[in-house]
Every structure is written in structure tokens, then in C-alpha cells.
Amino acid sequence: MAATLEARKLHILEYLAEVQNEAVIHQIENLLFPNRDWWLDLSEREQKSILNGAKQAKEGKKVEFKALMQRLKERKA
């Protein structure tokens, strides 16, 4: 006989109470709350970095992808 809905939910809750893996919790949150604003999950440092990059791009301070890759390649050599 299949477990009742209540028993299945209880089993899931017991499992979640024991989970220590942050990645698993994050995936479950994404499943349960798919419309959550990802911006809120970023650290303050990450947010500042993104905003700074957007500001630099607006100011024309950008580098073409090929040029960036060439610079990185030259650094490695």
C-alpha cells in the first residue's frame, strides 16, 4: 500500500532537517520559489561588482571579447 500524502510529507521534512549540503538546500529553494529575485541571493560584494561593471560599460570602458582573450593568453605565456 502506498504511503499517505501526510506520511510522505513528514518523510520529506525529516530528510530536510538532516541535510547539510548548501547546494541541495539552494536547489530545493529554487524549486519551491522559482520566481525569487536572484539578485537578493548575491552578496553585497557581488552586487557592487555587477553594478560597477554596468557603470563602466555605460561609460564606454569596455573591451571586446577577442581582445580580452588575447590579453589573458599573453599573460599566461
N, CA, C and O atoms as CSV, one atom per row, in Angstrom:
chain,resi,resn,atom,element,x,y,z
A,1,MET,N,N,0.841,-1.186,0.000
A,1,MET,CA,C,0.000,0.000,0.000
A,1,MET,C,C,0.889,1.253,0.000
A,1,MET,O,O,1.888,1.314,0.717
A,2,ALA,N,N,0.521,2.225,-0.792
A,2,ALA,CA,C,1.305,3.451,-0.914
A,2,ALA,C,C,1.175,4.287,0.354
A,2,ALA,O,O,0.144,4.271,1.027
A,3,ALA,N,N,2.230,5.008,0.661
A,3,ALA,CA,C,2.211,5.881,1.838
A,3,ALA,C,C,1.225,7.015,1.612
A,3,ALA,O,O,1.027,7.472,0.486
A,4,THR,N,N,0.631,7.447,2.666
A,4,THR,CA,C,-0.316,8.553,2.565
A,4,THR,C,C,0.445,9.842,2.261
A,4,THR,O,O,1.658,9.929,2.449
A,5,LEU,N,N,-0.284,10.816,1.796
A,5,LEU,CA,C,0.320,12.113,1.494
A,5,LEU,C,C,0.978,12.694,2.748
A,5,LEU,O,O,2.093,13.212,2.683
A,6,GLU,N,N,0.303,12.610,3.861
A,6,GLU,CA,C,0.854,13.140,5.112
A,6,GLU,C,C,2.147,12.425,5.507
A,6,GLU,O,O,3.090,13.071,5.963
A,7,ALA,N,N,2.203,11.123,5.341
A,7,ALA,CA,C,3.399,10.357,5.674
A,7,ALA,C,C,4.554,10.734,4.748
A,7,ALA,O,O,5.700,10.834,5.186
A,8,ARG,N,N,4.251,10.942,3.478
A,8,ARG,CA,C,5.290,11.336,2.517
A,8,ARG,C,C,5.841,12.714,2.847
A,8,ARG,O,O,7.050,12.935,2.778
A,9,LYS,N,N,4.959,13.642,3.204
A,9,LYS,CA,C,5.408,14.989,3.564
A,9,LYS,C,C,6.278,14.939,4.823
A,9,LYS,O,O,7.302,15.618,4.895
A,10,LEU,N,N,5.883,14.157,5.790
A,10,LEU,CA,C,6.657,14.013,7.020
A,10,LEU,C,C,8.044,13.445,6.720
A,10,LEU,O,O,9.044,13.896,7.280
A,11,HIS,N,N,8.093,12.454,5.835
A,11,HIS,CA,C,9.372,11.860,5.444
A,11,HIS,C,C,10.278,12.914,4.798
A,11,HIS,O,O,11.476,12.956,5.076
A,12,ILE,N,N,9.717,13.749,3.951
A,12,ILE,CA,C,10.493,14.815,3.300
A,12,ILE,C,C,11.008,15.802,4.342
A,12,ILE,O,O,12.171,16.203,4.299
A,13,LEU,N,N,10.158,16.189,5.266
A,13,LEU,CA,C,10.580,17.128,6.315
A,13,LEU,C,C,11.706,16.553,7.166
A,13,LEU,O,O,12.649,17.264,7.512
A,14,GLU,N,N,11.612,15.287,7.499
A,14,GLU,CA,C,12.671,14.640,8.283
A,14,GLU,C,C,13.982,14.631,7.504
A,14,GLU,O,O,15.052,14.866,8.066
A,15,TYR,N,N,13.887,14.361,6.221
A,15,TYR,CA,C,15.086,14.372,5.379
A,15,TYR,C,C,15.703,15.769,5.345
A,15,TYR,O,O,16.912,15.924,5.517
A,16,LEU,N,N,14.865,16.784,5.122
A,16,LEU,CA,C,15.369,18.155,5.039
A,16,LEU,C,C,16.028,18.605,6.337
A,16,LEU,O,O,17.011,19.345,6.317
A,17,ALA,N,N,15.497,18.168,7.435
A,17,ALA,CA,C,16.063,18.550,8.731
A,17,ALA,C,C,17.498,18.057,8.878
A,17,ALA,O,O,18.271,18.635,9.641
A,18,GLU,N,N,17.861,17.006,8.165
A,18,GLU,CA,C,19.194,16.420,8.277
A,18,GLU,C,C,20.166,16.889,7.194
A,18,GLU,O,O,21.370,16.664,7.315
A,19,VAL,N,N,19.675,17.527,6.153
A,19,VAL,CA,C,20.531,17.944,5.029
A,19,VAL,C,C,21.524,19.003,5.488
A,19,VAL,O,O,21.148,19.984,6.128
A,20,GLN,N,N,22.792,18.796,5.158
A,20,GLN,CA,C,23.847,19.745,5.489
A,20,GLN,C,C,24.465,20.382,4.254
A,20,GLN,O,O,25.271,21.306,4.360
A,21,ASN,N,N,24.089,19.888,3.096
A,21,ASN,CA,C,24.669,20.361,1.843
A,21,ASN,C,C,23.950,21.619,1.369
A,21,ASN,O,O,22.774,21.572,1.010
A,22,GLU,N,N,24.658,22.735,1.370
A,22,GLU,CA,C,24.088,24.027,0.972
A,22,GLU,C,C,23.544,23.999,-0.453
A,22,GLU,O,O,22.524,24.626,-0.740
A,23,ALA,N,N,24.217,23.278,-1.345
A,23,ALA,CA,C,23.772,23.207,-2.743
A,23,ALA,C,C,22.409,22.523,-2.857
A,23,ALA,O,O,21.573,22.933,-3.662
A,24,VAL,N,N,22.187,21.495,-2.063
A,24,VAL,CA,C,20.899,20.790,-2.079
A,24,VAL,C,C,19.804,21.731,-1.590
A,24,VAL,O,O,18.733,21.803,-2.193
A,25,ILE,N,N,20.062,22.444,-0.513
A,25,ILE,CA,C,19.078,23.390,0.022
A,25,ILE,C,C,18.776,24.469,-1.020
A,25,ILE,O,O,17.618,24.838,-1.217
A,26,HIS,N,N,19.805,24.967,-1.675
A,26,HIS,CA,C,19.618,26.004,-2.705
A,26,HIS,C,C,18.743,25.477,-3.844
A,26,HIS,O,O,17.852,26.183,-4.317
A,27,GLN,N,N,18.987,24.257,-4.281
A,27,GLN,CA,C,18.185,23.671,-5.356
A,27,GLN,C,C,16.731,23.503,-4.933
A,27,GLN,O,O,15.821,23.738,-5.728
A,28,ILE,N,N,16.511,23.103,-3.704
A,28,ILE,CA,C,15.144,22.942,-3.207
A,28,ILE,C,C,14.449,24.300,-3.142
A,28,ILE,O,O,13.280,24.424,-3.506
A,29,GLU,N,N,15.174,25.315,-2.678
A,29,GLU,CA,C,14.603,26.663,-2.653
A,29,GLU,C,C,14.221,27.122,-4.057
A,29,GLU,O,O,13.159,27.711,-4.255
A,30,ASN,N,N,15.083,26.853,-5.020
A,30,ASN,CA,C,14.784,27.242,-6.402
A,30,ASN,C,C,13.556,26.508,-6.929
A,30,ASN,O,O,12.771,27.071,-7.692
A,31,LEU,N,N,13.395,25.275,-6.526
A,31,LEU,CA,C,12.233,24.500,-6.936
A,31,LEU,C,C,10.957,25.041,-6.294
A,31,LEU,O,O,9.926,25.170,-6.954
A,32,LEU,N,N,11.036,25.350,-5.016
A,32,LEU,CA,C,9.855,25.823,-4.290
A,32,LEU,C,C,9.507,27.279,-4.582
A,32,LEU,O,O,8.336,27.658,-4.566
A,33,PHE,N,N,10.521,28.086,-4.847
A,33,PHE,CA,C,10.316,29.520,-5.060
A,33,PHE,C,C,10.971,29.959,-6.366
A,33,PHE,O,O,11.951,30.703,-6.338
A,34,PRO,N,N,10.451,29.514,-7.513
A,34,PRO,CA,C,11.102,29.765,-8.799
A,34,PRO,C,C,11.137,31.224,-9.214
A,34,PRO,O,O,11.977,31.595,-10.033
A,35,ASN,N,N,10.277,32.050,-8.696
A,35,ASN,CA,C,10.230,33.450,-9.113
A,35,ASN,C,C,11.005,34.368,-8.183
A,35,ASN,O,O,10.915,35.591,-8.286
A,36,ARG,N,N,11.754,33.780,-7.287
A,36,ARG,CA,C,12.547,34.588,-6.349
A,36,ARG,C,C,13.583,35.401,-7.125
A,36,ARG,O,O,14.167,34.914,-8.093
A,37,ASP,N,N,13.798,36.608,-6.705
A,37,ASP,CA,C,14.748,37.502,-7.347
A,37,ASP,C,C,16.176,37.045,-7.025
A,37,ASP,O,O,16.608,37.124,-5.875
A,38,TRP,N,N,16.899,36.575,-8.028
A,38,TRP,CA,C,18.250,36.053,-7.821
A,38,TRP,C,C,19.185,37.126,-7.292
A,38,TRP,O,O,20.176,36.814,-6.633
A,39,TRP,N,N,18.883,38.379,-7.572
A,39,TRP,CA,C,19.727,39.484,-7.100
A,39,TRP,C,C,19.850,39.449,-5.581
A,39,TRP,O,O,20.905,39.762,-5.030
A,40,LEU,N,N,18.773,39.069,-4.910
A,40,LEU,CA,C,18.774,39.027,-3.451
A,40,LEU,C,C,19.679,37.934,-2.894
A,40,LEU,O,O,20.080,37.986,-1.732
A,41,ASP,N,N,20.001,36.940,-3.729
A,41,ASP,CA,C,20.876,35.853,-3.292
A,41,ASP,C,C,22.355,36.197,-3.420
A,41,ASP,O,O,23.212,35.474,-2.913
A,42,LEU,N,N,22.651,37.303,-4.099
A,42,LEU,CA,C,24.048,37.715,-4.280
A,42,LEU,C,C,24.545,38.426,-3.030
A,42,LEU,O,O,23.783,39.067,-2.306
A,43,SER,N,N,25.852,38.292,-2.799
A,43,SER,CA,C,26.447,39.018,-1.676
A,43,SER,C,C,26.538,40.501,-2.056
A,43,SER,O,O,26.415,40.863,-3.226
A,44,GLU,N,N,26.752,41.335,-1.061
A,44,GLU,CA,C,26.896,42.769,-1.323
A,44,GLU,C,C,28.075,43.015,-2.266
A,44,GLU,O,O,28.010,43.877,-3.142
A,45,ARG,N,N,29.130,42.264,-2.082
A,45,ARG,CA,C,30.320,42.406,-2.937
A,45,ARG,C,C,29.996,42.063,-4.389
A,45,ARG,O,O,30.419,42.765,-5.308
A,46,GLU,N,N,29.239,40.976,-4.592
A,46,GLU,CA,C,28.853,40.581,-5.952
A,46,GLU,C,C,27.951,41.632,-6.589
A,46,GLU,O,O,28.103,41.955,-7.767
A,47,GLN,N,N,27.016,42.163,-5.811
A,47,GLN,CA,C,26.126,43.201,-6.341
A,47,GLN,C,C,26.920,44.441,-6.761
A,47,GLN,O,O,26.697,45.001,-7.834
A,48,LYS,N,N,27.846,44.856,-5.901
A,48,LYS,CA,C,28.672,46.032,-6.212
A,48,LYS,C,C,29.502,45.803,-7.469
A,48,LYS,O,O,29.650,46.705,-8.293
A,49,SER,N,N,30.041,44.600,-7.615
A,49,SER,CA,C,30.848,44.277,-8.780
A,49,SER,C,C,30.024,44.362,-10.065
A,49,SER,O,O,30.485,44.904,-11.069
A,50,ILE,N,N,28.820,43.829,-10.029
A,50,ILE,CA,C,27.943,43.877,-11.206
A,50,ILE,C,C,27.568,45.313,-11.536
A,50,ILE,O,O,27.619,45.723,-12.695
A,51,LEU,N,N,27.189,46.081,-10.512
A,51,LEU,CA,C,26.816,47.482,-10.738
A,51,LEU,C,C,27.997,48.283,-11.280
A,51,LEU,O,O,27.827,49.138,-12.150
A,52,ASN,N,N,29.190,48.006,-10.766
A,52,ASN,CA,C,30.388,48.689,-11.248
A,52,ASN,C,C,30.651,48.342,-12.718
A,52,ASN,O,O,30.995,49.215,-13.515
A,53,GLY,N,N,30.488,47.073,-13.066
A,53,GLY,CA,C,30.679,46.663,-14.463
A,53,GLY,C,C,29.673,47.324,-15.391
A,53,GLY,O,O,30.022,47.731,-16.499
A,54,ALA,N,N,28.432,47.434,-14.947
A,54,ALA,CA,C,27.403,48.091,-15.760
A,54,ALA,C,C,27.737,49.572,-15.940
A,54,ALA,O,O,27.563,50.129,-17.024
A,55,LYS,N,N,28.217,50.202,-14.870
A,55,LYS,CA,C,28.597,51.619,-14.932
A,55,LYS,C,C,29.750,51.819,-15.915
A,55,LYS,O,O,29.730,52.748,-16.722
A,56,GLN,N,N,30.752,50.943,-15.843
A,56,GLN,CA,C,31.889,51.044,-16.750
A,56,GLN,C,C,31.455,50.849,-18.200
A,56,GLN,O,O,31.942,51.543,-19.092
A,57,ALA,N,N,30.554,49.920,-18.434
A,57,ALA,CA,C,30.067,49.685,-19.797
A,57,ALA,C,C,29.333,50.913,-20.325
A,57,ALA,O,O,29.498,51.288,-21.486
A,58,LYS,N,N,28.520,51.542,-19.470
A,58,LYS,CA,C,27.800,52.761,-19.878
A,58,LYS,C,C,28.764,53.878,-20.240
A,58,LYS,O,O,28.508,54.664,-21.152
A,59,GLU,N,N,29.877,53.940,-19.513
A,59,GLU,CA,C,30.888,54.981,-19.739
A,59,GLU,C,C,31.797,54.643,-20.917
A,59,GLU,O,O,32.725,55.392,-21.222
A,60,GLY,N,N,31.534,53.529,-21.573
A,60,GLY,CA,C,32.343,53.130,-22.720
A,60,GLY,C,C,33.627,52.433,-22.350
A,60,GLY,O,O,34.467,52.184,-23.215
A,61,LYS,N,N,33.798,52.114,-21.089
A,61,LYS,CA,C,35.009,51.429,-20.628
A,61,LYS,C,C,34.803,49.927,-20.756
A,61,LYS,O,O,34.587,49.224,-19.769
A,62,LYS,N,N,34.875,49.461,-21.977
A,62,LYS,CA,C,34.684,48.030,-22.207
A,62,LYS,C,C,35.728,47.515,-23.176
A,62,LYS,O,O,36.360,48.281,-23.903
A,63,VAL,N,N,35.895,46.225,-23.173
A,63,VAL,CA,C,36.898,45.573,-24.006
A,63,VAL,C,C,36.188,44.487,-24.807
A,63,VAL,O,O,35.370,43.741,-24.269
A,64,GLU,N,N,36.503,44.405,-26.082
A,64,GLU,CA,C,35.933,43.346,-26.919
A,64,GLU,C,C,36.414,41.998,-26.400
A,64,GLU,O,O,37.532,41.880,-25.898
A,65,PHE,N,N,35.571,40.992,-26.523
A,65,PHE,CA,C,35.872,39.667,-26.007
A,65,PHE,C,C,37.180,39.121,-26.579
A,65,PHE,O,O,38.010,38.596,-25.837
A,66,LYS,N,N,37.362,39.242,-27.875
A,66,LYS,CA,C,38.588,38.718,-28.502
A,66,LYS,C,C,39.835,39.396,-27.937
A,66,LYS,O,O,40.853,38.743,-27.708
A,67,ALA,N,N,39.749,40.700,-27.715
A,67,ALA,CA,C,40.885,41.433,-27.160
A,67,ALA,C,C,41.180,40.972,-25.730
A,67,ALA,O,O,42.340,40.819,-25.346
A,68,LEU,N,N,40.138,40.756,-24.961
A,68,LEU,CA,C,40.319,40.268,-23.597
A,68,LEU,C,C,40.983,38.894,-23.596
A,68,LEU,O,O,41.920,38.650,-22.835
A,69,MET,N,N,40.498,38.011,-24.442
A,69,MET,CA,C,41.072,36.665,-24.514
A,69,MET,C,C,42.538,36.725,-24.929
A,69,MET,O,O,43.360,35.966,-24.416
A,70,GLN,N,N,42.868,37.619,-25.851
A,70,GLN,CA,C,44.253,37.768,-26.294
A,70,GLN,C,C,45.129,38.244,-25.140
A,70,GLN,O,O,46.235,37.738,-24.949
A,71,ARG,N,N,44.638,39.219,-24.369
A,71,ARG,CA,C,45.401,39.712,-23.215
A,71,ARG,C,C,45.632,38.602,-22.196
A,71,ARG,O,O,46.738,38.455,-21.675
A,72,LEU,N,N,44.601,37.828,-21.915
A,72,LEU,CA,C,44.739,36.733,-20.960
A,72,LEU,C,C,45.721,35.681,-21.460
A,72,LEU,O,O,46.499,35.127,-20.684
A,73,LYS,N,N,45.679,35.413,-22.753
A,73,LYS,CA,C,46.589,34.441,-23.350
A,73,LYS,C,C,48.038,34.923,-23.220
A,73,LYS,O,O,48.938,34.138,-22.919
A,74,GLU,N,N,48.249,36.210,-23.447
A,74,GLU,CA,C,49.601,36.781,-23.360
A,74,GLU,C,C,50.124,36.745,-21.917
A,74,GLU,O,O,51.318,36.540,-21.694
A,75,ARG,N,N,49.244,36.940,-20.955
A,75,ARG,CA,C,49.644,36.885,-19.553
A,75,ARG,C,C,50.128,35.497,-19.169
A,75,ARG,O,O,51.088,35.347,-18.413
A,76,LYS,N,N,49.447,34.477,-19.703
A,76,LYS,CA,C,49.814,33.093,-19.393
A,76,LYS,C,C,51.185,32.741,-19.950
A,76,LYS,O,O,51.932,31.977,-19.339
A,77,ALA,N,N,51.511,33.294,-21.099
A,77,ALA,CA,C,52.760,32.937,-21.785
A,77,ALA,C,C,53.979,33.474,-21.099
A,77,ALA,O,O,55.097,33.252,-21.564
